[in-house]
C-alpha cells in the first residue's frame, strides 16, 4: 500500500539531506511505495546554506514546503523557547492540518515535540542506539558507549511520545564497534579515563568519530527499510510490534547503494 509521509527536518547538514535523497530515490525507483506529501522545516530561507539546499530540492520535486523559523520564534520570545514550545507547535499544527499523512518522519529535526504536536500525527524518530542502549543526545550516547567499553551499538526507529526516546520501538540494526578499524582506537582510548578524553580531544577523538560515522552511515538504510516494511504491511505504526524488528541483515545488504 502507498504510505503518505510528512517530513520534518532542520535540513542543516548533509546527513539530513542524504536521508531525504535516499528515500526519494527509492520512491523513484519503485522499491518504496510511498509519497512525501509535505516537508516541514524549522528554518526559513537565508538561515543556512544546508537548509537552503534542502528547500531547493523540495521545490524542484514539487513537494509542498512548509517553514517556520524556530530561531526567529525564539528571538521574538526573548530568547526563550522551552516555555513557549506549545505556542510554536500550535502554528506547526495549523500548517500541516491540510495534509492527511499516515506518518511524519523526523529526520534531522532539532526540536522536542510538545504534547500538542504529538497528538496531531504519528511521528517516527531515529535514535542512534540499540533498543536497550543509552538515551539522550547522540553525543551522550557515544560517550556512554565508550564509558561502558561497548562492543556494539546501533540505530533504532520509534514512535514519538511524551517520554523522550521511550516510545514504542519499531525497528533497529546492530553496528559492531570492535574489530577491524576499531581495536587500535579502543586501545588508545583505554590508556586514560573517559573524562580526560572529553576534556582533551573531545568529539574529535578518533574513536568517538569512528563510532559516530559507523552509525550515521546506516541511518538512511534503516529508515528506508522501516518505511518499506510499513508499505508492505509487515510493520504498523498504529499497532507497533511488541518486540522491535531486527533489520540488520537488510540494512547491511543495502549499504552499497548509499
N, C-alpha and C positions, 0 to 999 in steps of 0.2 A: 504494500500500500504506500502511496505517496505521503510522506510526513511533511508538514508545513512548519518551517523553522523561523524563529526570530533570532537575531544575532546581536549580542551585547558585547561591546568592546570599547577600550580606550584607543585601540589602534596605534599604540605608542611605538611599538618596536617590530622588528622583523618576525618575531615568533608569532605575534597576533595575526599579522598579515599572512604568514605562511599557513597557519591553520585554516584561515578563510579560503585561501587559494587552493589548498589541498582538498577541501570539501567541495568547492566549486568544480574542480577538475573531475572529481568522482561523479558529481551530478551530470556534468557534460558528457562523461564517458559512459554513463549508464549503469555504473556499478552501485550508485546510491540513488534510490527512488525518493527524492526529496526536492523541496523548493525552499529557497530563502526568501521569505515574504517581506522582510524589512531588516535593516541594520540600524541599531540604536548606538550612538556614540556619546560618551560623556565629555567629548571635546567638540569644539567648533573650528571652522577653517581659520588658519593662521596661528593655531596654538602649538603646532609642531609639524615637522616635515613628515614624520611617520604617519600621524593621523591624517594629514592631508593626502598622502598617497593612498591610504585606505579609502578615504572618501572618493577619490578619483576612480578607484577600481569599482566601488559600488555603483557610482554614477554611470560608468561605462557599461556595466552589466544591467542597467535599468532596474536596480534594486532600490526600492524606496529608502531614503536615508533620513533618519531622524536624529537630531542633535540637540543637546542641552548641556552647556558648559558647566561642569561641576566647579571649575576654578573660578569662573565668573560668579556663580551662585555663592561660593564660599566668600568671595570678596564683598559681595552685596550684603552678606550677613556678618560683617565684622571679622572675617577670617575664621569663623566657627562653622563647621559643617555638621558634626555629630548631632547636636541638639536640634538641627533643622532638617535632619535626614528625611523624615516623612513628608515634609513640605516639598522637598526636591522630588521625591519619588511620586508624590501625587501628580506632579507635572509630567513625569515619565509615564504614569498610568494613562493619562489623557492622550499622550502622543501615540501609544501603542494600541489604544482601545479599538480603533477601526480594523485592526488586523487580528484575525482569529486563527492563531497558530496552535499547533499541538505541543510544541516545546520551545522554550527560549534557551539558547546556548550562551553561557558566559565564557568568553574566550579572550582573556586579557582585559576583562572588566575589573577596574580597580576599586570599586566601591562596595561596601557591605550593603546588602538589601534590607530595607525596612520590612516589617510585617505587612504593611500596606501593599508593597510591590510583590512580595512573595505570594500573597493571596490572589494576585491578578493573573498569574500564569504558572506553569510548571517550569522551573529553572533547573537546568543541568549544569553542574560545575565540574571543572577538573581540579584535582588536588594532587600535588606531587609526592604521594606516599602510598604505601600499601594500605589495605583496609584496616589493619591493626597497627599501622605506623603512626608517626608523630602528627599532630595537628599544628595549625598556625601558618605563618607566612613561610614561603619556600626557603628563605634564608634560615629560619628557625629549624625547619625540618632537616636541612643538610647538617647544621651544627649538631643536632641531636643524633643523627646517624654517625657522625664522627665520634661524638662522645661515647656512643654505645658500641663502637667498633663493629658496625653492622656489615654483614656480608652481602646484603641485597637491599634494594629499595624498589620503587615502582611508581605508578600513577594510578589513580582511580577516578571514576566518574560517580557523582552522587547527586541526589535531589537536594536542592537548597531548602533549608528550613530555618526556623528562628535560632536554632542551636548551631553555631558556626562549625562547619566541617563535620557535623554529626548527623546529617540527613541520611535517608535510605541509600545504601550503596548499590550501584548498578553493575559496574564492570571494573576490572583492573588488569594491569600487566605487571610482571615481575622484571626487575632490572638488576643483574648482578653487578656488584661494585668491588669484586675481588678478582684476582686472576690477571691475565694479560692487560697491561695498561694501567693497572691499579695497585698491584702489590708493592712496587717500588715507592709509590706515593704514600701508601699506608705506612711503610717502613719509616719514611721521613716524618710523617705526622706523629708517629708514636714516640719520636725522640723527645717530645716535650708535652706538657699539658695543653689541652684544647684552648684554655683561656689565653695561653701565650700565642697560639696560632691566631686567635681572633685579634689580639692587640698588635700583632706584627704584620703578618701577611694579610690577614682577614679574608675577604671573599676572593682575593687574588691568589690565594694558596692553590697550588696545582691540584691537590686532592679535592678541595671544595669545587673548583671549576670543572673537574672531570666528572664528579657526581652530578652536578647540575647539567652538564652537557649530555650525559647519558640519558637523563630523564626527559629533558626538553626534546631530544631527537625523536622520542617515541610518542610525545603528546598528540601530534596531529593524527598519527595512526590509531591511537586508542580512541580518540574522539570519533574518527571516521568509522571504525569498526563497531563502535557503540551505536552510532546512528544507523548503520547498516542493519544491525540486529533489530532495532526498532522498526525499520521499514519492512523487514522480512517477517515481523510478528514474533520473533524469538525473545523479545525483550519489551517490557511495557514500563513507561514512566509513570503511568497511572497506578499500576499494580506492580511495584518493584519486586524483584526476586527476594526470597528470604535470605539467600546467600548470593553475594555478588558473583558475576560470571567472569571466569579467568579467560582473558583474551590474549594471553602472552603469545601463543602459537600464531594467531592471526596477525598480531602486531609485528612480530619478528619477520614473518613472511612478507609483509608489505613495506618493510624499511627501505628496500631498494628503490621504491617508487617515490620516496620523499626527497 
